[in-house]
Structure formats: structure tokens, C-alpha cells
Amino acid sequence: MTDTPPDRLALDPRSPYYDAEALNRGVGVRFNGEERDNVEEYSVSEGWIRVQVGRSRDRRGNPMTIKIKGVVEPYYLAQG
């Protein structure tokens, strides 16, 4: 396994960008220099993160999300 998280990663198992191995290892996201713990999906190359909007749900019961553009820096969490 590499020391660099994937370029794009999603928490939703139905997504083609879902990676169970990376998520089990623990991935943190720094967005515009600020640590974020509510990221549902990110893309480093495209420069965006997707975060939940409150407790709102869509008609299928999935959380409503918005896409925010900026500098995305994913990293693996230190294993203790």
C-alpha cells in the first residue's frame, strides 16, 4: 500500500470511488488549510469536497450534500 491516499474517494459503498482498504486505514482531509471531518467524498485533481447539508435527506433517504471547491489535501491518519 502506498503512503498517498487515492485521488478521489467516497464513503458511499455504492460509489465507484469507494475504497474499503483506504477507509479502514483512515483518511483525513485538509480543505483550504482546515481539518474537515464531515467530508462524504473528495477529488484532489478536480479540487472539491462533498459535505452533508444538515440533516436533510433526498427522496431515497440519502443525505443531501453540496460540493465545495478549493484546495484538497488528503492524508492517512497515524496508526497508533
Number of C-alpha atoms within 10 A of each C-alpha: 6 7 7 11 20 17 14 19 24 20 15 13 10 8 11 10 17 17 16 13 9 16 15 8 12 14 17 18 22 15 20 12 11 11 12 13 11 12 19 17 21 27 20 17 10 13 16 19 26 18 19 17 11 9 9 12 13 9 8 6 8 12 15 15 19 12 15 13 15 14 18 21 19 21 15 16 11 9 6 3
